[in-house]
Amino acid sequence: MSAVRASLKRFGFPRWTSSLTWKALAFITVMCCGLAALLGALVHVSVTHRTVSDARSRALVRLDEAVRAYEAGSRLPPNAGMDTRGLPKALRELAVSGRRGTMVDVVDGYPTMWAAAPADGRALAVRIDYSQGAATIENLDRAILGSSALAIGATLAVGALGVTGVTRRLRTTSQVARRISAGDLDARVGDPRTTDPARYRDEVAAVAAALDTMASTLQRKLLSEQRFTADVAHELRTPLTGLHAAAELLPAGRPTEMVRDRVAALRTLTEDLLEISRLDAGSERLDLDAIRLGRLAERVAANASGDTVIRVVEDACVETDRRRLERVLGNLVANAHKHGGPPVVLTVEGSVVAVRDHGNGFPDYVVAEGPQRFRTEGSAKGHGLGLTIAVGQAEVLGARLAFSNAPDGGALAVLRLRVGGG
């Protein structure tokens, strides 16, 4: 499964979450609010300018009439007078200084448009009712706010439907990617947009199609590898049995011992290949039993090819498959003796069992990606199949097997068992 995870990582499939929906909706909201504010401001400024201009024009016309009446000595028209009460101070000072001007102010609670002109050192002013213009602007502002809120709500609703549909498809794709990474190579997105040319194919469908294609390719390659491993192991088994029988008939001597030793190594390798093929096929079944880890560690150390130090910090009883657990620990200890340096220490601390040597440590690829079959680094001898089998059997047990290098040197393999069962 390490090859599957490495392939998914290279393809760069992220973990999509619903935060994308909220980010998209927040972006839509900000854009809608900004657009509504811009359009509302433009409409408000335009209508206000026109309304004020109309009122100012009418006020100036009335002011011209008042000036002519004042100069003719006639009676001033209604709402006109000298230094009228309520005339804004700034407008009064402008008129007294010899200039004309207009200004909107509130008089007795009503909006009023004032116009003033100089008259013998005083201010001749007229006023007209500006309530209708002010009401028009107020009603316009309410209409802008209401229509903007309605437009934003409608846009958010439509955007939410669209974005939710996209994120749902992305979430489905990420879930399928995680299932493939976990080993379910039959998982597929199955987006109809990737299989029906008549339907619109968008970027999400392209990602789903790429994932399905990748899964199919990985599945074919892994199945081919599994079949090859199983076929090779089965084909070797028969001639090896005959070779082993023939080696037993050879006369005693150093050459015979060498032949028997190589035949035994070849038989072990064949059995390892068969075990890997069974693990790949997922045909392994657990035979659960209550096991005291301290005793099991002592038995593994006794069967090891070298001296192994046993440390039981905290003994524990777990329910697991005795044969498989012994196989995992035996392979880890054997690998430590073969590729590491003494002393090899087997530590039991509750449901956690650690195997450590004091050699050069694991290669970087083992720490980063896990063991790989027959892989070597430069002139190194590699790690054969022992660690690969240990990882496969640990997965069958439902345990976690991690590889690292100790800070002060040496390889460290830590097996974390589930208390109460595999």
C-alpha positions in Angstrom: 0.0 0.0 0.0 3.0 2.3 0.3 3.2 2.5 -3.5 -0.5 3.5 -3.6 0.0 6.3 -1.0 3.1 7.5 -2.8 1.2 7.6 -6.1 -1.7 9.6 -4.6 0.8 12.0 -3.0 2.5 12.5 -6.4 -0.9 13.2 -8.0 -1.4 15.9 -5.4 -5.0 15.1 -4.3 -5.8 17.5 -1.4 -8.3 17.0 1.4 -11.3 19.2 0.5 -13.5 20.5 3.2 -16.7 22.5 3.5 -14.5 25.6 4.2 -14.3 26.0 0.4 -18.1 26.5 0.3 -17.9 29.2 3.0 -14.9 30.9 1.3 -16.8 31.0 -2.0 -20.0 32.3 -0.4 -18.0 34.9 1.5 -16.3 36.0 -1.8 -19.7 36.2 -3.5 -21.2 38.2 -0.6 -18.3 40.7 -0.6 -18.5 41.1 -4.4 -22.3 41.5 -4.3 -22.1 44.0 -1.4 -19.3 46.0 -3.1 -21.2 46.1 -6.4 -24.5 47.0 -4.7 -22.7 49.8 -2.8 -21.1 51.1 -5.9 -24.3 51.1 -8.0 -26.3 52.5 -5.0 -23.8 55.3 -4.5 -23.8 56.2 -8.2 -27.7 56.3 -8.3 -27.9 58.2 -5.0 -25.4 60.8 -6.2 -27.0 61.2 -9.6 -30.6 61.6 -8.3 -29.5 63.8 -5.4 -27.6 66.0 -7.7 -30.6 66.3 -10.0 -33.1 67.0 -7.2 -30.9 69.6 -5.6 -30.2 71.2 -8.9 -33.9 71.5 -9.6 -34.6 73.0 -6.2 -31.7 75.4 -6.5 -32.9 76.6 -9.9 -36.3 77.3 -8.5 -34.9 79.1 -5.5 -32.7 81.3 -7.7 -35.7 82.2 -9.9 -37.6 83.2 -6.8 -34.5 85.1 -5.6 -34.4 87.1 -8.9 -38.0 88.0 -8.5 -37.4 89.2 -4.9 -34.3 91.3 -6.0 -36.3 93.0 -8.8 -39.2 93.7 -6.4 -36.7 95.1 -3.8 -35.0 97.3 -6.3 -38.4 98.6 -7.6 -39.5 99.3 -4.1 -42.4 96.9 -4.4 -43.6 94.4 -1.9 -41.5 91.3 -1.6 -43.0 88.0 -2.7 -44.1 85.4 -0.1 -41.2 83.5 1.7 -38.8 86.3 0.9 -37.4 88.9 3.3 -34.4 90.8 4.6 -32.3 88.9 7.1 -35.0 86.3 7.4 -35.3 84.3 10.6 -33.7 80.9 10.2 -31.3 81.9 7.4 -28.1 79.9 7.8 -25.3 81.9 9.2 -22.8 80.9 6.5 -25.3 81.9 3.7 -26.0 85.2 5.5 -22.3 86.0 5.7 -21.9 85.1 2.0 -24.7 87.5 1.0 -23.4 90.3 3.2 -20.0 89.9 1.5 -21.6 90.7 -1.8 -22.1 87.2 -3.3 -25.1 85.0 -4.1 -25.5 81.4 -2.8 -27.9 78.6 -2.0 -28.1 76.1 0.9 -30.3 73.3 2.1 -31.2 73.5 5.8 -34.0 72.4 8.2 -36.5 75.0 9.3 -39.1 74.1 11.9 -38.4 70.4 11.2 -38.9 70.7 7.4 -36.1 70.5 4.7 -35.8 74.0 3.1 -33.8 75.3 0.1 -32.4 78.8 0.8 -31.2 81.3 -1.7 -29.7 84.7 -0.7 -28.2 87.8 -2.4 -26.7 91.1 -1.2 -29.0 94.1 -0.7 -27.6 97.3 0.7 -25.2 95.5 3.1 -27.8 93.1 4.2 -29.0 89.6 3.0 -32.1 89.3 0.9 -33.2 85.7 1.2 -36.0 83.4 -0.2 -36.9 79.9 0.8 -38.8 77.1 -0.9 -40.0 73.8 0.5 -37.6 71.0 -0.1 -39.6 68.2 1.6 -40.6 66.5 -1.6 -37.0 66.4 -2.9 -35.7 65.1 0.5 -38.5 62.5 0.5 -37.6 61.4 -3.0 -34.0 60.9 -2.0 -35.0 59.0 1.2 -37.4 56.7 -0.7 -34.7 56.1 -3.3 -32.2 55.1 -0.6 -34.7 52.7 0.9 -35.4 51.2 -2.5 -31.7 50.8 -3.2 -31.1 49.1 0.1 -34.1 46.8 -0.3 -33.3 45.9 -3.9 -29.6 45.4 -3.0 -30.5 43.1 -0.1 -32.9 41.1 -2.4 -30.3 40.9 -5.1 -27.6 39.8 -2.7 -29.9 37.2 -1.2 -30.9 35.8 -4.6 -27.2 35.7 -5.7 -26.2 33.9 -2.5 -28.9 31.4 -2.9 -27.9 30.6 -6.5 -24.2 30.7 -5.7 -24.8 28.4 -2.7 -26.5 25.9 -4.9 -23.7 26.1 -7.5 -20.8 26.0 -5.1 -22.3 23.3 -2.9 -22.7 21.1 -6.0 -19.1 21.6 -6.9 -17.8 21.1 -3.3 -19.9 18.0 -2.9 -18.3 16.5 -6.0 -14.9 17.5 -4.8 -15.6 16.0 -1.4 -16.7 12.8 -3.0 -13.5 12.7 -5.1 -11.4 13.2 -2.0 -13.2 10.5 -0.1 -12.6 8.1 -3.0 -8.9 9.1 -3.0 -8.7 8.3 0.7 -10.3 4.9 0.2 -7.8 4.1 -2.6 -5.0 5.2 -0.3 -6.3 2.9 2.4 -6.2 0.0 -0.1 -9.6 -0.1 -1.6 -8.5 -0.2 -5.3 -12.1 -0.9 -6.4 -13.2 2.6 -5.3 -14.2 4.9 -8.1 -15.8 8.4 -8.3 -18.0 7.3 -11.2 -19.0 10.9 -12.2 -21.4 10.6 -15.2 -19.7 13.7 -16.7 -16.6 11.6 -17.2 -18.4 8.8 -19.0 -21.1 10.5 -21.0 -19.7 12.7 -23.8 -23.0 14.3 -24.3 -22.9 15.9 -20.8 -20.8 18.9 -19.9 -17.4 18.0 -18.7 -15.9 20.6 -16.3 -12.7 20.7 -14.3 -14.1 18.7 -11.4 -15.1 16.0 -13.8 -11.6 16.0 -15.3 -10.1 15.6 -11.8 -12.5 12.7 -11.1 -11.6 11.1 -14.4 -7.9 11.4 -13.6 -8.5 9.8 -10.2 -10.5 6.9 -11.7 -7.8 6.4 -14.4 -5.1 6.4 -11.8 -6.9 3.9 -9.6 -7.5 1.5 -12.5 -3.8 1.8 -13.5 -2.6 1.1 -10.0 -5.0 -1.8 -9.6 -3.8 -3.4 -12.8 -0.2 -3.0 -11.8 -0.6 -4.3 -8.3 -2.7 -7.2 -9.5 0.0 -8.0 -12.1 2.7 -7.8 -9.4 0.7 -10.0 -7.0 0.1 -12.6 -9.7 3.8 -12.6 -10.7 4.9 -13.1 -7.0 2.4 -15.9 -6.5 3.3 -17.6 -9.8 7.0 -17.4 -9.1 6.6 -18.8 -5.6 4.4 -21.7 -6.7 6.6 -22.6 -9.7 9.7 -22.7 -7.4 8.1 -24.7 -4.7 8.1 -28.1 -6.6 11.7 -28.0 -7.9 12.9 -26.8 -4.5 11.3 -29.7 -2.8 13.1 -32.1 -5.1 16.4 -30.2 -4.7 16.0 -30.3 -0.9 15.5 -34.1 -1.0 18.5 -34.5 -3.3 20.6 -32.4 -1.0 19.8 -34.7 1.9 21.2 -37.6 0.0 24.6 -36.0 -0.6 27.5 -37.4 1.5 28.5 -35.4 4.6 31.1 -32.7 4.0 31.7 -29.0 3.7 30.3 -28.8 0.1 27.1 -30.6 1.2 26.6 -28.2 4.1 27.0 -25.3 1.7 24.5 -26.7 -0.7 22.0 -27.5 2.0 22.4 -24.0 3.5 21.7 -22.4 0.1 18.7 -24.7 -0.5 17.3 -23.8 2.9 17.7 -20.1 2.2 16.0 -20.5 -1.2 13.1 -22.4 0.5 12.8 -19.6 3.0 12.6 -17.0 0.3 10.0 -19.0 -1.6 7.9 -19.3 1.6 8.2 -15.5 2.1 7.0 -14.9 -1.4 4.0 -17.1 -0.9 3.2 -15.3 2.4 3.4 -12.0 0.6 1.1 -13.2 -2.1 -1.4 -14.3 0.5 -1.1 -10.9 2.2 -1.6 -9.1 -1.1 -4.7 -11.2 -1.9 -6.2 -10.3 1.5 -7.0 -13.9 2.2 -5.4 -14.0 5.7 -7.7 -14.6 8.7 -7.0 -14.0 12.4 -6.9 -16.7 15.1 -7.4 -14.6 18.2 -6.1 -15.6 21.6 -5.2 -13.9 24.9 -1.4 -13.4 24.9 1.0 -12.1 27.5 3.4 -9.9 25.6 6.3 -10.4 28.1 6.3 -14.1 27.6 6.0 -13.8 23.8 9.0 -11.4 23.7 11.1 -14.0 25.6 10.1 -16.7 23.2 11.0 -14.5 20.2 14.4 -13.6 21.8 15.1 -17.3 22.4 14.5 -18.2 18.8 16.6 -15.3 17.4 20.0 -15.9 15.8 21.8 -13.6 18.1 21.7 -12.3 21.7 18.6 -10.1 22.3 18.1 -8.0 25.5 14.5 -8.2 26.9 13.1 -5.2 28.7 9.6 -5.4 30.1 8.7 -2.0 31.4 5.0 -2.8 31.7 3.6 -6.2 30.8 0.2 -6.4 29.1 -2.2 -9.0 28.0 -3.7 -8.5 24.5 -6.1 -10.4 22.4 -4.5 -11.0 19.0 -3.1 -13.7 16.7 -0.1 -15.3 18.4 1.5 -16.8 15.3 1.3 -13.5 13.3 2.5 -11.4 16.2 5.4 -13.7 16.7 6.1 -13.5 13.0 6.2 -9.7 13.1 8.5 -9.5 16.1 10.7 -12.3 14.9 11.2 -10.5 11.5 12.0 -7.3 13.3 14.5 -8.9 15.6 16.1 -10.9 12.7 16.4 -7.7 10.7 18.1 -5.9 13.6 20.6 -8.7 14.0 21.3 -8.9 10.3 21.5 -5.3 9.3 22.0 -3.5 12.6 24.5 -3.5 15.4 24.5 -5.0 19.0 23.0 -4.8 21.4 19.5 -5.6 20.0 16.9 -4.6 22.6 13.3 -5.9 22.6 11.1 -3.6 24.9 7.6 -4.3 26.1 5.7 -1.2 27.4 2.0 -2.0 27.7 0.6 -2.7 24.3 3.6 -1.1 22.6 6.5 -3.3 21.6 9.8 -1.8 20.3 12.8 -3.4 18.6 16.0 -1.4 18.6 19.5 -2.0 17.4 22.6 0.2 17.7 23.8 0.1 14.1 23.6 2.7 11.3 19.8 3.0 11.4 17.2 2.5 8.7 17.8 4.0 5.3 15.9 7.3 4.7 13.4 5.6 2.3 12.3 3.1 5.0 11.6 5.9 7.5 9.8 8.1 4.9 7.9 5.5 2.9 8.2 2.2 4.7 10.0 -1.0 3.6 9.9 -2.0 -0.1 10.6 -5.4 -1.5 14.3 -6.1 -2.3 15.1 -2.4 -2.5 18.7 -1.5 -1.9 20.5 1.8 -1.4 23.9 2.1 -3.2 26.1 -0.7 -2.0 23.8 -1.7 0.9 22.3 -5.2 1.0 18.8 -3.9 1.4 16.2 -5.4 3.7 14.9 -8.4 1.8 11.3 -9.3 2.5 11.3 -9.5 6.3 10.2 -6.0 7.0 7.7 -6.1 4.2 6.1 -9.2 5.7 6.2 -7.6 9.1 4.2 -4.6 7.8 1.7 -6.8 6.1 1.1 -9.0 9.1 0.8 -5.9 11.3 -1.9 -4.6 9.1 -3.8 -7.9 9.4 -3.5 -7.6 13.2 -4.9 -4.1 13.0 -1.6 -2.8 14.6 0.5 0.1 13.6 4.2 -0.5 12.8 6.4 2.6 12.5 10.1 2.9 11.5 12.5 5.6 12.7 16.0 6.2 13.8 16.9 6.8 17.4 18.5 10.2 18.2 21.7 8.6 19.5 21.9 6.1 16.6 20.4 2.8 15.6 17.2 1.6 14.0 13.9 1.7 16.0 10.8 -0.2 15.0 7.7 0.4 17.2 4.6 -1.9 17.0 1.4 -0.5 18.6 -1.2 -3.2 19.3 -4.8 -2.6 19.9 -5.7 -3.7 23.4 -8.6 -6.1 23.4 -8.3 -7.5 19.8 -6.8 -7.3 16.4 
